[in-house]
């Protein structure tokens, strides 16, 4: 069916939020991983995906607030920006893993603009993962928002539309099992499941923001 999506498409319900729920304090654990290399063509996947022996981590889509409907993402897949009710946009990303203690897993996700390696989105949270309804050996977490925002440019998401974004994902469980994944994806546009009038308003805002950058 072509490329997969990472937010509200193919029966995935868009998460109607701005910055999402408040995350607990996670001052311990992972530091930000500078895993993207700059090249003349922008950012390149480093190929440094890694995991503790016996641990796997899969990045994909899923139905909001459930562990159903998971679809794995691969390099180059299309993803969509889902608008939140408070004016911010986000990618919805789901996770599946094996070989980890599912209690209070530390999850860190970065979104990096592929054209210049600039960080444009971030998620850091610690929460317990559930058991996959199909395979009890797999644990997972429902779709979580990686919010695209910049205090200096609230239209930062506009620079991603039609361009590539790199997702950098790290997990660490209570027993020190870790995994690191990098995915370069194509931000195909604003979520096609959004209301047409909302989509038009956001696209108009991007057109004005782009004109202001010239």
trRosetta pair geometry for C-beta under 8 A, 3 or more apart (Angstrom, degrees):
i j d omega theta_ij theta_ji phi_ij phi_ji
1 10 7.9 104 123 -102 150 132
2 78 7.7 3 142 13 102 126
3 76 7.5 -113 -115 124 121 76
3 77 4.7 153 -164 -150 99 65
3 78 3.9 101 113 8 139 96
3 186 7.4 -36 -166 50 166 117
3 188 7.7 153 88 -54 142 140
4 10 7.7 -62 -149 12 69 154
4 60 7.4 -37 137 -151 152 85
4 61 6.1 -149 162 -7 114 130
4 71 5.2 -166 -145 130 138 128
4 72 7.7 138 17 86 172 40
4 73 5.8 -139 79 -103 129 68
4 74 7.8 98 21 19 121 77
4 77 4.9 -18 50 -159 83 135
4 78 7.0 177 71 55 35 74
5 8 8.0 -60 130 63 132 21
5 9 4.0 31 64 52 164 124
5 10 6.1 158 36 8 116 109
5 12 7.1 -154 94 30 110 138
5 61 6.1 65 90 -90 58 150
5 77 7.7 -154 -74 157 25 108
5 78 6.0 -29 -92 101 69 91
5 79 6.1 120 -156 -125 55 42
5 80 5.3 2 -157 -1 113 107
5 188 7.9 -77 -111 31 93 132
6 60 7.6 -157 -113 175 81 33
6 61 5.3 -143 -120 -85 41 92
6 73 6.2 8 -80 -78 104 141
6 77 7.5 111 -40 112 98 119
6 79 3.7 -9 23 -130 115 105
6 80 6.8 180 54 30 69 63
6 91 5.3 10 112 -173 126 101
6 92 5.9 173 145 71 71 63
6 93 5.6 -5 -173 -87 117 69
6 185 7.0 17 -18 -176 139 164
7 12 6.4 -177 154 110 31 132
7 14 6.1 42 162 -112 103 79
7 15 7.7 -97 -150 12 100 88
7 61 7.4 -120 -41 -129 19 104
7 79 6.8 80 -5 -174 89 82
7 80 4.8 -113 48 74 108 91
7 81 7.2 49 15 -154 155 6
7 82 4.1 -150 176 -39 149 117
7 90 7.6 138 -102 102 138 72
7 91 6.0 -130 -51 -154 114 49
7 92 3.8 113 -111 24 77 104
7 143 7.4 121 -121 -169 57 141
7 191 5.5 -80 102 -97 124 114
8 12 5.0 -143 -124 100 40 85
8 13 5.8 -15 -123 169 106 15
8 14 3.2 -56 -38 -61 151 79
8 15 7.7 -163 -54 -3 111 55
8 64 7.8 -12 -90 -30 93 119
8 80 7.2 -92 46 87 61 131
8 82 5.4 97 3 -108 104 123
8 92 6.8 79 -38 13 68 146
8 191 5.0 41 55 -159 98 134
8 193 4.2 -102 124 52 107 141
8 194 7.6 110 73 -50 130 68
9 12 5.9 7 47 40 35 104
9 80 6.0 99 -21 9 122 147
9 191 6.8 -157 -48 -152 91 78
9 192 5.9 56 -99 47 112 102
9 193 5.9 -162 -84 -27 58 111
10 61 7.5 67 64 124 120 156
10 69 8.0 165 119 -175 97 121
10 71 7.6 8 98 -5 147 154
11 63 6.9 -34 126 -94 87 107
11 69 6.6 -133 97 -130 109 149
12 61 5.8 -83 -78 171 154 114
12 62 6.9 109 -121 101 115 21
12 63 5.5 -143 -121 -99 65 52
12 64 6.8 104 -178 -22 76 80
12 69 6.6 -180 -85 127 82 142
12 92 6.9 173 154 93 131 145
12 143 6.9 94 -167 -45 118 159
12 193 7.9 -151 75 -11 71 159
13 63 6.3 51 12 -161 90 77
13 64 4.5 -90 73 25 96 117
13 65 7.9 -27 65 19 127 100
14 64 7.4 1 103 -37 7 142
14 82 4.4 178 -145 -152 105 125
14 83 7.7 19 174 50 144 59
14 92 7.2 -153 -134 -31 53 142
14 191 5.6 76 -95 173 132 165
14 193 5.7 -178 -31 89 116 122
14 194 6.8 56 -45 -76 170 74
15 20 7.4 16 144 -101 137 93
15 64 5.3 164 -74 -118 83 137
15 82 6.3 88 42 117 74 147
15 84 7.3 -19 106 -101 80 89
15 90 7.0 -45 70 77 116 131
15 92 5.7 144 0 -95 114 119
15 143 6.6 -154 -42 112 122 112
15 145 5.4 -131 81 -58 146 111
16 84 6.5 124 -170 -144 39 58
16 85 5.0 48 173 -34 90 109
17 20 5.0 86 123 -87 143 49
17 21 7.7 -57 -149 -33 155 60
17 84 4.8 -45 91 -141 38 115
17 85 6.5 -19 -106 22 16 93
17 86 7.1 -10 168 8 45 105
17 90 7.7 -7 75 14 89 146
17 145 6.3 -141 69 -12 118 157
18 84 4.4 152 -92 129 36 137
18 85 6.3 -81 -49 64 82 65
18 86 2.6 -20 -75 46 134 126
18 87 6.5 19 -121 40 108 63
18 88 4.8 89 -163 27 71 109
18 147 7.6 43 149 -125 50 133
19 84 7.7 143 -27 131 32 171
19 86 7.0 -44 -9 68 73 144
19 88 6.2 57 -65 40 61 158
19 147 5.5 -2 -131 -85 56 168
19 149 7.5 -25 -100 -17 91 156
20 84 8.0 -98 -50 -113 65 146
20 90 7.3 88 -45 -89 112 166
20 123 7.7 13 48 -119 159 106
20 144 7.3 59 -145 -171 152 78
20 145 4.7 -167 -68 53 128 121
20 147 6.3 -138 -4 -48 110 119
23 26 6.7 -43 144 -6 117 116
23 123 8.0 144 -62 -170 146 70
23 124 6.3 144 121 93 168 64
23 125 4.0 -122 -130 -104 122 87
23 126 7.4 104 -178 19 101 63
24 125 7.2 90 33 -154 73 72
24 126 5.7 -69 65 53 112 98
24 127 8.0 140 15 -69 113 74
26 29 5.9 -39 174 34 93 133
26 106 5.9 140 -159 -131 128 104
26 124 5.8 -152 68 149 137 102
26 125 6.7 178 -26 -138 148 18
26 126 4.8 155 -96 -22 118 111
29 106 4.3 -151 -164 -145 157 172
29 126 7.5 168 -23 -80 163 121
29 172 5.4 165 -159 74 103 140
30 33 7.3 -45 -179 -38 112 97
30 106 5.9 169 2 127 104 128
30 108 5.1 -126 88 -3 139 141
30 170 5.2 150 -150 119 160 136
30 172 5.3 170 -46 -7 104 135
30 178 7.8 132 -85 -129 112 120
32 108 7.2 -148 -102 169 55 143
32 110 6.9 79 -147 -65 98 137
33 108 7.7 130 2 100 97 132
33 110 7.8 -150 53 5 78 135
33 168 6.2 -151 75 161 105 129
33 170 5.7 127 -7 -52 133 140
33 180 6.5 -138 164 -132 177 127
35 46 5.5 -124 171 20 76 139
35 48 5.7 -134 -154 64 107 126
35 168 5.4 149 52 -137 120 131
35 180 7.0 173 -91 176 160 128
35 182 6.0 -142 122 -74 128 128
36 43 4.8 -10 178 -158 121 119
36 44 7.4 145 -167 59 72 44
36 45 7.9 -47 -122 -104 75 32
36 46 6.6 -143 -112 -31 29 106
36 112 5.4 -143 -28 114 165 170
36 117 5.5 174 116 -135 125 99
36 166 5.8 119 -104 98 132 158
36 168 6.7 -102 -42 -64 103 133
36 182 7.4 157 -82 -138 80 134
37 43 7.1 133 72 -154 44 64
37 44 5.2 -31 72 58 97 96
37 46 5.3 115 -11 -88 106 94
38 42 7.5 -93 -146 165 65 25
38 43 6.3 -45 -102 -97 51 62
38 44 7.9 119 -146 12 7 85
38 116 7.9 5 -125 -170 110 41
38 117 4.8 -74 -86 -24 93 153
39 42 6.5 -1 61 59 82 36
39 43 7.2 129 20 -122 85 13
39 44 4.8 48 -10 -23 130 119
41 44 7.3 74 70 -64 100 97
42 114 4.9 54 148 148 136 71
42 115 4.7 -77 -117 -134 125 26
42 116 6.4 -64 -135 -50 80 31
42 117 7.0 164 179 -38 63 77
42 164 7.5 113 121 64 156 121
43 112 6.0 136 -114 126 175 121
43 113 7.7 137 -4 102 133 45
43 114 4.6 -120 45 -146 105 57
43 115 7.6 -12 1 18 90 13
43 116 7.6 -4 -35 73 97 12
43 117 4.4 137 -79 -82 109 80
43 166 5.5 -98 113 -16 139 143
43 184 7.6 179 100 -107 100 117
45 75 7.1 -52 -42 -119 160 126
45 166 7.0 180 -81 -129 74 121
45 182 5.2 153 -140 118 91 125
45 183 7.9 11 -104 -117 124 13
45 184 5.3 -108 -52 -22 108 116
46 182 6.6 92 33 15 82 169
47 182 8.0 -81 -51 54 18 131
48 180 6.9 -25 120 111 86 132
48 182 7.1 62 56 -5 73 132
49 180 6.1 -168 -143 98 44 77
49 181 5.4 27 -126 -116 103 53
49 182 6.1 -128 -70 21 85 83
50 178 7.8 17 109 110 94 99
50 179 7.1 -168 99 -147 52 47
50 180 4.9 20 50 45 81 108
51 55 4.3 -143 171 87 113 98
51 56 6.5 72 154 -95 175 30
51 57 6.2 178 -95 1 128 100
51 99 8.0 92 160 78 123 138
51 178 6.8 -159 -141 102 51 57
51 179 3.9 6 -110 -112 97 85
51 180 7.0 -159 -68 24 61 61
52 55 4.5 58 62 7 83 130
52 99 7.2 -162 87 133 99 126
52 176 7.5 117 -85 124 152 71
52 177 4.5 -121 46 -145 151 69
52 178 5.4 105 -29 42 103 61
52 179 7.0 -86 15 -62 76 70
54 98 7.7 -108 159 119 66 91
54 99 4.1 163 134 -135 82 140
54 177 7.8 -72 82 -134 97 127
55 97 6.8 -10 -168 -172 85 104
55 98 6.8 176 -145 86 41 60
55 99 4.0 -138 -91 92 53 126
55 100 5.8 64 -127 -56 108 88
55 177 5.0 156 -75 178 140 112
55 178 7.2 131 87 71 166 27
55 179 5.1 -141 132 -62 120 110
56 97 6.2 172 86 -150 59 56
56 98 4.7 23 41 40 100 97
56 99 6.4 101 9 17 67 116
56 179 7.1 70 174 -114 13 149
57 95 6.9 -25 -163 -163 89 100
57 96 7.6 151 -156 83 42 50
57 97 5.0 -7 -101 -102 66 95
57 169 6.9 -164 147 112 136 122
57 171 6.0 169 -107 20 138 126
57 179 3.7 151 -19 126 132 149
57 180 7.8 120 46 19 148 12
57 181 5.4 -136 100 -32 117 123
58 72 5.2 -60 180 -115 118 108
58 95 7.2 144 78 -160 56 51
58 96 4.5 -12 59 63 106 98
58 97 7.2 -170 20 -74 71 47
59 72 7.2 86 74 -152 45 69
59 73 5.3 -49 107 47 88 110
59 93 6.3 -25 -165 -169 96 112
59 94 7.7 138 -165 78 48 51
59 95 6.3 -21 -108 -104 57 70
59 167 6.7 160 -176 105 159 139
59 169 5.8 167 -82 -2 127 159
59 181 5.6 -172 -25 110 120 151
59 183 5.7 -124 73 -22 148 145
60 70 5.5 82 94 -176 137 83
60 71 5.1 -171 -178 88 121 44
60 72 4.3 -83 -81 -107 127 31
60 73 4.9 175 -107 -11 55 78
60 93 7.6 125 72 -162 23 67
60 94 5.3 -36 82 71 73 96
60 95 7.6 151 33 -88 71 26
60 96 6.9 3 24 3 117 106
61 69 7.3 -59 115 130 91 93
61 70 6.9 157 79 -150 54 44
61 71 4.6 -2 49 53 103 95
61 73 6.8 103 -26 -53 80 98
61 92 7.2 61 -137 104 75 97
61 93 7.6 -76 -95 -129 45 39
61 94 5.7 54 161 18 13 113
61 143 6.9 3 -166 -91 53 117
62 66 7.2 -147 160 83 103 70
62 67 6.8 -38 -166 -148 139 33
62 68 7.0 132 -166 77 89 40
62 69 5.5 131 -148 85 54 83
62 70 4.7 -8 -91 -94 101 66
62 71 7.4 -178 -67 17 55 66
62 92 8.0 -127 53 144 68 107
62 94 3.3 75 6 -64 120 161
62 140 7.5 153 -85 157 162 135
62 142 5.8 -142 110 -146 130 58
62 143 4.9 -169 69 -47 88 90
63 66 4.8 -4 89 56 106 110
63 68 4.9 -10 33 78 127 90
63 69 4.2 82 -24 38 100 134
63 142 7.3 -57 88 -144 54 104
63 143 7.2 -143 102 -6 13 119
64 92 7.0 -65 -81 -153 94 144
64 142 6.2 81 -160 165 33 122
64 143 5.0 -67 -95 54 61 118
65 142 5.4 103 -80 162 8 169
65 143 7.9 -43 -17 44 43 86
66 69 7.4 69 90 20 113 99
66 142 5.7 101 48 -104 23 124
67 70 7.0 -19 175 -43 63 114
67 130 5.4 -128 -51 87 136 125
67 131 7.7 -161 39 89 177 35
67 132 5.7 -152 158 -121 134 50
67 133 5.6 151 88 -13 112 94
67 140 5.1 121 -137 78 110 120
67 141 7.9 -68 -98 -125 92 5
67 142 6.2 -102 -72 -73 52 78
68 133 6.4 -7 -82 27 75 140
70 94 5.8 -133 -120 113 90 144
70 96 6.1 70 -169 -47 156 128
70 132 7.5 -53 2 -132 147 111
70 140 6.7 -77 -83 -150 146 165
72 96 7.8 -73 -87 32 90 126
73 77 4.8 -129 -155 41 86 151
73 79 7.5 11 -126 -72 141 107
73 183 5.9 54 114 -160 119 157
73 185 6.7 -22 177 -93 134 126
74 77 5.7 109 56 -37 60 111
74 183 7.7 -163 -178 -137 16 112
75 183 6.2 -149 -92 -148 58 71
75 184 5.7 30 -148 53 87 82
75 185 7.7 -133 -149 -75 37 58
76 184 6.8 21 -62 96 52 86
76 185 7.0 153 -129 -120 3 44
76 186 6.4 20 -168 -20 51 106
77 183 7.9 -20 33 176 102 122
77 185 5.5 -31 68 -130 73 96
77 186 7.0 -151 102 27 29 86
78 185 7.2 113 -138 -179 9 93
78 186 5.2 -43 -102 76 57 101
78 188 4.1 18 -156 -36 111 132
79 91 5.6 14 160 -134 134 118
79 165 7.2 -76 56 52 130 120
79 185 4.8 40 -6 148 118 138
79 186 7.0 153 20 72 72 46
79 187 5.9 -37 74 -102 89 53
79 188 6.8 159 59 7 33 89
80 91 7.7 140 76 -120 40 73
80 187 7.6 115 -110 -158 23 62
80 188 6.0 -42 -83 58 72 97
80 189 6.3 -17 -128 74 84 60
80 190 6.7 57 -172 167 92 17
80 191 4.5 108 142 -91 125 58
80 192 6.7 -91 -127 -3 153 74
81 89 4.5 16 176 173 113 127
81 90 7.1 130 -157 58 70 19
81 91 6.6 -58 -105 -71 55 67
81 148 6.7 -44 -131 15 116 144
81 157 5.7 114 -146 -173 154 125
81 160 6.9 119 -60 89 131 126
81 161 7.1 -69 5 -85 136 83
81 187 6.3 35 -38 -162 99 109
81 189 7.2 -107 26 133 92 29
81 190 5.3 -49 70 -111 96 56
81 191 6.3 -112 86 -29 44 79
82 89 6.7 152 74 -160 38 72
82 90 5.7 -34 63 69 90 73
82 91 7.2 122 13 -111 92 23
82 92 5.7 27 5 -23 144 105
82 145 7.5 -108 68 -116 118 103
82 190 8.0 120 -95 -165 23 66
82 191 4.5 53 -101 -46 63 142
82 194 7.2 167 -144 -63 59 108
83 87 7.9 -32 -168 -142 94 20
83 88 8.0 154 -156 93 56 31
83 89 5.4 -41 -101 -102 53 82
83 190 6.6 19 -37 -159 102 112
83 191 6.7 -127 3 27 75 116
83 194 5.6 65 24 -116 113 142
83 198 6.0 -158 64 157 157 123
83 199 7.9 -154 -12 -85 137 57
83 202 5.9 -130 -85 -67 136 150
84 87 6.9 -31 80 43 87 25
84 88 4.8 -2 43 68 126 73
84 89 6.6 -163 3 -89 85 27
84 90 6.1 52 -42 1 113 108
84 145 7.4 52 -74 -143 123 158
84 147 7.6 -14 -20 -120 146 101
87 154 7.4 0 138 175 118 124
88 147 5.5 14 147 -160 134 108
88 148 7.0 172 -180 65 89 62
88 149 5.4 -26 -137 -75 122 115
88 154 7.9 -97 -96 -161 76 89
88 157 7.9 137 -167 -31 59 136
89 147 7.6 132 85 -154 38 61
89 148 5.1 -21 84 51 89 112
89 157 4.3 58 53 -104 135 168
89 190 7.5 -88 -130 -119 135 91
89 202 7.6 99 -73 -150 126 141
90 121 7.3 132 -130 -142 67 133
90 145 3.7 15 155 -165 156 105
90 146 5.8 153 -164 69 89 42
90 147 4.6 -45 -94 -98 107 51
90 148 6.1 -178 -95 3 43 78
91 111 6.5 139 16 -89 130 139
91 121 7.0 85 17 144 104 170
91 145 7.2 138 70 -153 40 56
91 146 4.7 -11 58 54 94 103
91 148 7.3 78 -13 -37 83 105
91 165 7.7 -166 -50 98 147 152
91 167 7.5 -113 96 -86 157 123
92 143 4.1 22 175 178 106 124
92 144 7.2 151 -150 66 62 22
92 145 6.0 -35 -93 -92 65 61
92 146 7.9 -172 -82 15 18 76
93 109 6.4 158 64 -137 149 160
93 143 6.5 137 62 -145 19 71
93 144 6.2 -37 65 59 74 74
93 146 5.8 28 5 -15 122 113
93 167 6.8 148 -100 -146 153 152
93 169 7.8 -149 148 -88 148 129
94 140 6.7 24 171 -180 99 116
94 141 6.8 -171 -154 86 66 62
94 142 6.2 -52 -115 -168 102 29
94 143 4.7 -53 -63 -79 89 63
94 144 7.5 127 -92 7 45 71
95 107 6.9 -155 0 -127 167 136
95 129 7.7 -85 92 -119 107 129
95 140 5.9 173 93 -149 58 74
95 141 5.1 15 53 43 101 95
95 144 7.8 -12 -4 15 106 113
95 169 7.3 174 -104 -170 119 144
95 171 7.3 135 -180 -64 149 136
96 132 6.5 39 -133 -77 111 128
96 138 5.4 -1 -171 180 107 118
96 139 7.3 155 -154 83 57 39
96 140 4.3 -25 -100 -92 67 110
97 100 5.1 2 130 15 131 127
97 105 7.8 153 39 -135 153 160
97 129 7.2 6 40 152 111 175
97 138 7.2 144 70 -159 31 71
97 139 5.6 -27 65 67 83 87
97 140 7.0 153 16 -85 68 56
97 171 6.5 -92 -79 75 154 165
97 179 6.7 -174 -126 19 119 152
98 137 6.0 20 -126 142 112 90
98 138 5.6 -56 -74 -105 90 64
98 139 7.4 142 -92 19 40 77
99 177 6.3 -161 131 -169 88 149
100 105 6.4 54 145 -105 137 123
100 129 7.8 54 93 34 119 143
100 139 6.6 -107 67 49 96 133
100 171 7.0 -31 -109 129 164 128
100 173 4.3 162 -171 -40 101 144
100 175 7.7 179 -156 45 60 107
100 177 4.8 -160 -111 91 78 135
100 179 7.7 -86 -61 -9 129 116
101 105 7.5 171 89 -77 66 86
101 173 4.3 144 51 163 84 134
101 174 5.1 -72 89 43 140 93
101 175 4.9 112 -8 -3 130 111
101 177 6.9 139 7 25 81 122
102 105 6.5 -48 -155 -36 38 116
102 128 6.0 63 138 -169 81 76
102 129 4.2 -108 -157 62 94 93
102 130 7.4 149 178 -44 139 7
102 131 7.4 -56 -87 -67 174 67
102 139 4.2 -147 -98 -143 121 158
102 173 7.5 -38 -65 -127 17 127
103 128 5.1 -17 -131 -114 46 101
103 173 7.6 85 59 -164 60 99
103 174 5.9 -18 84 -5 95 136
104 126 5.3 19 -169 166 79 104
104 127 6.8 -78 -120 -166 44 5
104 128 5.7 -17 -46 -70 47 73
104 173 7.7 111 86 -154 63 63
104 174 5.8 64 74 -57 103 112
105 126 6.9 -174 85 -150 32 64
105 127 6.8 -28 52 69 75 50
105 128 7.1 108 5 -119 81 29
105 129 5.4 13 9 -23 134 110
105 141 7.6 -133 62 -45 129 130
105 171 5.6 -6 174 -165 113 108
105 172 7.2 152 -166 73 67 38
105 173 5.1 -36 -110 -99 81 75
105 174 7.8 -91 -84 -22 48 74
106 124 7.9 -3 -173 -168 85 79
106 125 7.8 -180 -148 97 50 35
106 126 4.8 -24 -96 -99 65 93
106 171 6.7 147 81 -158 59 52
106 172 4.5 -15 60 60 112 91
106 173 7.5 -166 19 -83 76 24
107 123 7.1 -17 118 119 99 103
107 124 7.3 179 93 -143 58 38
107 125 5.6 -9 59 63 97 76
107 126 7.2 164 16 -92 71 38
107 127 7.3 -34 11 32 117 87
107 141 7.1 -82 -53 30 159 162
107 144 7.6 101 112 48 149 163
107 169 7.6 -25 -164 -163 86 89
107 170 7.5 155 -155 86 41 55
107 171 5.4 -11 -102 -104 68 83
108 123 7.1 168 -151 91 38 63
108 124 4.9 8 -111 -108 82 82
108 169 7.3 155 87 -155 56 44
108 170 4.6 -4 59 59 102 98
108 171 7.7 -175 24 -77 68 39
109 121 7.7 -27 120 121 93 98
109 122 7.1 155 88 -156 64 37
109 123 4.3 11 50 51 103 103
109 124 7.8 -158 28 -66 60 50
109 144 7.7 153 9 93 146 117
109 146 4.9 -94 115 -98 129 119
109 167 6.4 -20 -165 -165 99 96
109 168 7.1 149 -158 78 47 54
109 169 5.2 -6 -106 -105 80 76
109 170 7.9 -169 -73 27 42 63
110 119 5.9 -62 -167 -131 112 104
110 121 6.9 138 -169 86 43 67
110 122 5.7 -4 -111 -104 65 72
110 146 7.9 125 -157 -155 7 127
110 167 7.2 153 79 -155 52 46
110 168 4.3 -6 55 55 103 104
110 169 8.0 -154 26 -67 65 40
111 119 7.2 105 77 -160 54 62
111 120 5.4 -64 103 72 100 81
111 121 3.1 21 37 51 122 113
111 122 7.2 -119 21 -51 79 42
111 146 5.2 126 -37 144 117 129
111 148 6.3 -62 80 -92 152 86
111 165 5.5 -8 -169 178 96 122
111 166 7.4 146 -159 75 45 48
111 167 6.0 -20 -100 -98 67 67
112 117 6.0 -10 177 -153 119 45
112 118 6.9 157 -158 77 70 30
112 119 5.6 -42 -101 -96 74 52
112 120 6.9 132 -123 15 22 83
112 165 6.8 145 70 -168 44 67
112 166 4.4 -23 62 62 102 100
112 167 7.9 -176 20 -75 79 21
112 168 6.5 42 -10 -12 117 112
113 116 5.8 8 99 46 111 79
113 117 7.1 -60 74 2 71 7
113 118 4.9 0 39 58 114 85
113 119 7.9 -140 6 -69 80 5
113 120 5.1 73 -38 -19 97 129
113 159 6.3 -6 -124 115 143 116
113 160 6.3 -121 -110 -88 93 85
113 163 7.3 23 -158 114 87 132
113 165 6.3 -42 -106 -112 41 75
113 166 8.0 -29 55 19 5 83
114 117 7.7 25 -146 -68 25 48
114 163 6.6 -164 48 154 102 96
114 164 3.6 -18 27 96 153 103
114 165 6.0 -131 -22 -90 96 19
114 166 5.4 116 -83 -27 86 93
114 184 6.1 78 -100 -145 134 105
115 159 7.8 -112 35 162 135 105
115 163 6.0 -34 -37 -175 115 140
115 164 7.3 137 -43 53 71 86
119 122 6.8 31 174 -57 118 104
120 148 5.4 9 141 -146 99 88
120 149 7.8 140 174 39 65 25
120 150 6.5 -51 -137 -52 70 108
120 156 5.3 -178 -149 153 106 125
120 157 7.5 139 164 -85 126 51
120 159 7.5 -147 -107 69 151 113
120 160 6.7 -179 106 -58 162 121
120 165 7.4 -89 54 -131 125 113
121 146 4.7 77 147 151 128 93
121 147 5.8 -180 -145 86 94 38
121 148 4.4 -49 -77 -91 113 58
121 149 7.0 90 -104 17 67 61
121 165 8.0 25 21 -168 125 134
122 146 7.1 156 57 -160 4 83
122 147 7.3 -32 55 59 55 80
123 144 6.2 127 -176 131 158 118
123 145 7.0 162 -88 96 132 51
123 146 4.8 -97 -18 -107 119 68
123 147 7.0 119 -71 11 88 76
125 144 7.3 -140 36 -160 142 151
127 141 6.7 101 87 -123 117 133
129 139 4.3 89 115 157 124 111
129 140 5.8 168 -173 78 112 11
129 141 4.9 -84 -118 -58 88 87
130 139 6.6 165 85 -157 29 76
130 140 6.3 -34 66 67 77 66
130 141 7.0 125 18 -94 81 46
130 142 7.9 29 23 -30 126 83
131 136 5.5 4 -178 -138 124 65
131 138 7.5 110 -163 82 58 54
131 139 5.9 -50 -100 -105 46 70
131 140 7.9 64 -170 24 10 76
132 135 4.9 5 90 58 130 72
132 136 6.9 -149 62 -85 78 22
132 137 7.9 -28 41 60 116 45
132 138 3.9 8 2 85 140 103
132 139 6.7 -134 -23 -94 83 17
132 140 5.4 71 -76 2 87 117
134 138 7.7 0 71 47 83 127
135 138 4.4 53 92 11 108 112
141 144 6.5 1 129 -29 117 117
146 167 7.2 -172 -9 -123 176 106
148 156 6.0 -152 159 94 92 104
148 157 4.3 100 111 -86 137 96
148 160 6.7 -85 -141 -1 154 148
149 154 7.0 -10 -146 -129 80 60
149 156 6.3 124 -152 39 17 130
149 157 7.9 -10 -73 -41 44 97
150 153 4.5 7 86 54 124 81
150 154 7.1 -144 64 -75 70 30
150 156 3.9 109 6 -55 116 143
153 156 4.7 108 100 -64 102 82
153 209 8.0 103 -171 -162 99 127
155 158 4.6 1 164 -1 94 123
155 159 8.0 105 127 -20 77 82
155 205 6.4 -153 -111 144 119 101
155 206 6.4 162 -168 -105 115 58
155 209 3.8 -135 130 -114 163 161
156 159 6.1 -49 -172 21 50 110
156 160 7.7 43 139 -17 68 102
157 160 5.6 -55 -164 28 51 115
157 161 7.3 64 145 -39 73 90
157 206 7.8 -84 95 -94 80 112
158 161 6.0 -36 -158 4 42 115
158 205 7.4 -132 -75 111 128 82
158 206 3.7 167 -125 -131 114 95
158 209 5.0 139 30 78 168 137
158 210 6.3 -138 151 -52 132 89
159 163 7.1 -35 150 33 59 145
160 163 5.6 -125 -160 60 38 100
160 165 5.5 16 -146 -64 117 119
160 187 4.2 11 153 62 98 170
161 187 6.0 -99 -103 122 28 112
161 189 5.7 51 -151 -116 95 51
161 190 7.1 -18 -111 -37 118 76
161 206 6.3 19 10 -158 149 160
162 187 6.9 -32 14 89 20 84
162 188 7.3 42 -93 -151 42 29
162 189 6.8 40 -57 -74 69 74
163 186 7.6 -147 128 -149 19 66
163 187 5.9 3 64 46 57 107
164 184 5.7 10 -179 -180 123 95
164 185 6.8 154 -154 82 73 34
164 186 5.6 -46 -98 -99 69 58
164 187 7.0 160 -120 5 14 83
165 184 7.6 170 87 -152 33 55
165 185 5.7 -24 65 67 81 86
165 186 7.8 137 20 -117 75 12
165 187 5.1 64 -10 -40 116 111
166 182 6.3 -6 -176 -169 105 93
166 183 6.9 162 -155 84 57 43
166 184 4.9 -27 -99 -98 81 71
166 185 7.5 148 -100 18 29 71
167 181 7.8 2 109 108 94 94
167 182 7.2 164 85 -152 56 44
167 183 4.7 -3 54 58 101 96
167 185 6.4 22 -6 4 106 119
168 180 7.8 -12 -173 -167 80 88
168 181 7.6 171 -153 88 39 53
168 182 5.5 -4 -106 -105 70 80
169 179 7.9 -5 114 110 94 90
169 180 7.1 159 87 -154 59 43
169 181 4.6 -4 57 57 106 95
169 182 7.6 -169 22 -74 73 36
169 183 7.7 20 -2 5 111 102
170 178 7.0 -12 -169 -167 89 100
170 179 7.2 172 -147 87 47 51
170 180 5.2 -5 -102 -104 81 76
170 181 8.0 -173 -71 24 42 63
171 178 6.5 169 87 -148 58 53
171 179 5.2 8 48 49 98 91
172 176 7.1 -18 -167 -135 92 32
172 177 7.3 160 -150 79 47 45
172 178 4.8 -6 -100 -100 77 89
173 176 7.2 -50 70 22 71 19
173 177 4.8 5 35 53 112 94
173 178 7.8 -151 11 -70 70 46
189 192 7.5 61 89 -56 116 81
190 194 6.0 -47 147 24 104 144
190 199 5.2 164 99 -134 134 89
190 202 5.6 124 -102 90 158 138
190 203 6.7 -118 4 -60 139 90
191 194 4.6 103 83 -26 98 100
191 199 7.7 -131 69 -92 64 107
192 199 7.9 31 -121 -96 36 151
194 198 5.0 -108 163 85 110 120
194 199 4.9 133 91 -60 117 94
194 202 7.9 -6 131 13 161 138
195 198 4.3 83 65 7 92 108
195 199 6.9 -165 87 -9 45 85
196 199 5.7 -55 -145 37 32 111
196 200 6.2 33 157 -20 66 106
197 200 5.7 -51 -147 36 32 113
197 201 6.4 35 153 -22 64 105
198 201 5.7 -55 -149 34 32 111
198 202 6.4 26 156 -15 67 105
199 202 6.0 -57 -148 38 31 106
199 203 6.2 27 156 -16 66 110
200 203 5.8 -58 -145 40 29 109
200 204 6.2 31 155 -21 64 107
201 204 5.8 -54 -149 35 29 112
201 205 6.5 31 151 -20 63 104
202 205 5.5 -50 -149 34 34 114
202 206 6.5 35 151 -19 65 102
203 206 5.6 -51 -150 34 35 112
203 207 6.5 40 150 -22 65 101
204 207 5.6 -49 -149 32 35 113
204 208 6.6 32 153 -15 65 103
205 208 5.9 -56 -151 38 32 109
205 209 6.2 32 151 -19 66 108
206 209 5.5 -54 -143 39 33 111
206 210 6.1 35 156 -21 67 104
207 210 5.8 -53 -146 36 28 111
207 211 6.5 30 153 -20 62 106
208 211 5.6 -53 -149 35 32 112
208 212 6.5 33 152 -20 64 106
209 212 5.6 -56 -152 35 33 113
209 213 6.7 34 151 -23 64 103
210 213 5.7 -54 -152 29 35 112
210 214 7.2 44 150 -33 63 97
211 214 5.9 -44 -160 13 38 116
